[in-house]
Amino acid sequence: MSITLNHTIVPAIDNEAAARFFASVMGLGYRGADRHFAPVQVNDSLTLDFMSVENPVGHHLAFDVGPSSFDAILERLRTAGVPYGNDPSEPDNGRIDHPLCPRGLYFTDDAGNLYEIMSPR
């Protein structure tokens, strides 16, 4: 059996708000909090469990997506007025010319989590 990541905990100021935000940007469903976690199922094998903590320290989470998913994510970010950019030190520069792939972007949430979205074209 290969090693796969099953879930990870993502620190949040408000776990429900963070889960809703991430799910809405990524086009994923969100069913509500489960005890002290607000889980978002990313795919068949990965769940992000958002957890409210007193002083969250942001994580970097990177995702490979197909071109149509990238376009949809970009449109949702633009529609919601969420800043994005092509550089982790400038995640609000409005660019998508990523240094590691043909198109990519970063965006952040209110806890300082840095999300990276990369597309092969």
Buried (B, 14 or more C-beta within 10 A) or exposed (E): EEEEEEBEEBBBBBBBBBBBBBBBBBEBEBEEBEEEBBBBBBEEEBBBBBBBBEEBEBBEBEBEBEEEBBEBBBEBBEEEEBBBBBBEEEBEBEBBEBEEBEBBBBBBBEBEBBBBBBBEE
